[in-house]
């Protein structure tokens, strides 16, 4: 069977027309940011870090991030407020733990402060009380000192100050009928 190609054609075919030419850095940066933002909300700092990891030039990254910020696609203050509301309600985290999580995500200090100040001391105490009540049933039959130590540890890991934690635990143990005189914790 004869070769259907003319004799003057190289056996090496030129690259297919469907091969993508190299994208410009801003287009790549925009695509990366949009893909990350469709998965979950992100801070400007998190997006900038992702762009650096993918070796996007700083100028292109800054241009895209600035445009996203101006358009309201990236809003660290809204992110922080939503984070505080979600993590406080869902996991019972206190202001200190929430602030640490926001700082870890690159939110600036003023925005962190504004977001955690939205939590009132009453909301924080209510959340601590709820956490203690849930955990108390798991410690029934244990000595009051053991129960107190476990509850204090749990609240400390969630960022509650020792004074508030002790006060809430003592009140909940008293409500169970324990009339105990536990020493005040050393708060210094």
ABEGO torsion letter per residue (X at the ends): XBBABBAABBABBBBBAABBBBBBAAAAAAAAAAAAAAABBBBAAAAAAAAAAAGBBAAAAAAAAAAAAAAGABBAAAAAAAAAAAAAAAAGBBAAAAAAAAAAAGBBAAAAAAAAAABBAAAAAAAAAAAAAAAAAAABGBBAAAAAAAAAAAAAAAGBBAAAAAAAAAAAAAAAGBBBBBBBBBAX
